Amino acid sequence: MARRTKEDSLETRRAIIAAARDVFYTNGVTRTSLEQIATAAGVTRGAIYWHFADKAELFYAMRDEVQIPLIDRSDLELEPGTLGLDPLQRVERFLEVVLEQVAGDEATQKTIEIMTFKCEYVGEFARDLEGIALIHCELRDKLAKLYREAQRLGFLRVGVAPLCAAADTLLFMSGLIKIWVVDQDGSLVRKHAARLIIDHIEGKRAAGSVPSARKPAARAVSRAAAK
């Protein structure tokens, strides 16, 4: 019985988060009330307060449902020796994994659009900017480590600084994702996303540094774009 009660509680929590995502997406975060979320979830405001202290905590829970799995998956692609790829191909695979997650999951797309376009980072949400900056800083440093390895092995084009290359990839990834989620008709980047990722990496590759055979991941991104 206790297990069933715990499962029911988790189910209610998931339903509240899903409802919050939909209402945030429709109204924007600032214009959304807990009463609206409760109605959409089919629960009382008291049920929301049982699971979340306030709207900000609910917002963070919604964000973390997407952000943490995405980070966990992408971190695996940045590990040394992943799939037997060279350092630049590991960066390429990381970008493909991120885009596959975005392309293949509606909740991820909605959450990114909410965080990017439908939330004002002021008041109770202001502190979230520090967390976002920290995550980006950590990711930049992981990418820089791979670019330094590529430089040591002779894969990185002469004159490209690893830290600048990492920052460039971070900016490329952020811009690609933001445009992807609003590119509903596919006229901006969706149809060309796989090619854009390849070109981004190959532009940093040293002349004569030939990558191994292209992995099928890029084709998966292309198929997702066609949906």
N, C-alpha and C positions, 0 to 999 in steps of 0.2 A: 504493500500500500504506500509506504514511504517513497519507494522508487517511482511509482506512478505519479505521486504528487510532485516529485522533483521534475519528472518529464513534462508534466502539465505546466509547471512553472517556466521551464525552458522554452516550451512551445509558445506560451504567452509572451515571453520576452522577445522571441524571434518575430512574432506577429506584430508586436509594437514597433520593433525596428523596421520591419518591412513597410508598415503603415507610415511611419515617420518619413522614410525615404520617398514614398509616393507623394505625401503632402508637401514635403520640402521641395520636391521637384516641381510640383504644380504652383505652389504659392511663394516659394522662396523661404529661406530660414527665418528671416526677421518677421515676416507676416504670418508665420505659422504659430498657432497656439497649441498647448497640450490638449485642450478640449477638442480641437479638430483632429489631432492624432488619435485620441481616445475613441472618437466616433468612427474614424476610418478603421481602427483596429477592432472595434466591437467590444471595447472594455471601458471601465470607468477611469476617471483621472486618478483615483486612488490606486488602481492597479499599476498605472504608469509610475506613480511615486514609490510603489513597492520595489520597483526594479531600478528606477533612475531618480537621482536627486533633483534634477531639473532638465530643462531643454538642452542645455549645453552637454550634459553627460550623455543624453540620448543621442545627440549629434555625433559625439566622439565614438559611441558604440557602433553607430551606423558606419562611420568612416573606417573603424578598425576591422569590421567584418570584411572589408575589401582590401584595406591597406596591408594588414598583417599577412594574409595568405599570399598577396602579390609580392611582398618583400621576401617572404620565405622561399617562394619559387624562384625568384630572380637571383637570390643569393647563391642558390645551388649552381646556377649557370656561370657564376663568376669564380667558382672554386677552381684551383689548379687542375689541369688535366681533364676538364669536363668534356666527355665525348671524344677525347683525343684531338681536340681542336687547338689551333695555335692561339695566342693571346688575343689577336684582333678578331678572330672568329668567335671567341668566347664573348667578347663585347657585342658582336653582331647577334649571337644567339640570345644574349640577355635582352636586347632590344626586341627580338622576335617574341620571346616569352612574354614580355610586358604587353606587347600589342595583341598577342593571342588571347591573353586574359581579358583585355579591354574589349576586343572584338567578339569574344565568345560568351560574354556574360552581361546581361542587361542591367543587373544590379550594380556591377562595376561601372558601366557607362553612366548610369543615373547618378551614382555617388560622385564620380569625377565631375560631372556637369554641375552638380549642386555645390561642391567644394570650390569649383573654379568660377562659376558665373552667378550662383544664387545664394551666396553667403557673404555677409559683411563681417570682416574680421575686426570688430570693435567690441567694446564692453566685455561681456563674458566670454567672447570668442577670441579676444585679442591675443591671449596667451598661446593660442594654437599656432600662431605664426612662428613662434620660437621652435616649437616641435617640428614644424614643416621644414624650417631652415636647417635644423639639426639632421633630419633624415636625408636631406639633399647633400649636406656636407659629408656625411658618412658615405653616401653612395658615390660622390665625386672622388673621395679618397680610395674607394675600392676600384673604381675605374682607372684612376691614376696608377695604381699598383699594376694593373694589367698592361697599361700603356708603357710603363717603365720596363716591364718584362719584354714587351714587344720591341722596345728600343734596344735592349740588351741583346736580343736574339737577331737583330737586324731586320725586323719586319716593319718597324715604324719609319715613315718617310723622314729623311734628313731635314732638320730644321723645325720639326714638330715637337713642341715641348709636351711631355706626358701630362702635366697638370692642366695645361690649356686644352689639350685634346679631351681630357676627362670633363672639363667644364663645357666644352663644345658639345660633347655627347649628351650631357645632362640637359643642356638647352634644347638640343635636337629632340630628345625624348619628350620633354615637357611640351614643346610646341606641337609635336606630332600627335600626342594624345589629346591635347586640348582641341586641335582642329578636327581630329577624328570624331570626337563625340558630337560635334555640331554639323558634321558633314553628312547629313541624312541622305542626300541624293548621290553621294559618292563622287561629286564633281571636283572636289579639292584634293584629297589625299588618299582616300580609301582604296581606290583602284590601283594606286601606284605605291602603296605603303611598303611592300616587300622590296621593290626596286629602290626606293628612297633609302631604306636601311642599308642595303648592299652598297649603294653609292656613297653613303656617309662613311662607311668603314673603308672602302677601297680608296677613297680620297686620302686616307691617312697611311696607306700601305706603301712601303718602299718599292721602287722600281725593281723588277726582277724577283720580288718576293711573291711567289705564286702560292695561293691558298690551296688546300686539299679540295677534293670534290665537294661541291655545294651540297649541304645537308638538305633534307626535304622540308625543314621547318619553314623556309621562305614560302614554299608552295602552300603550306597550311595557312599562313597569313594572307596570301592571295585569295584562297578559297573563302576565308572568313570575310574578306572585304566584299566578295561578290554576293554575300547573303543579303 
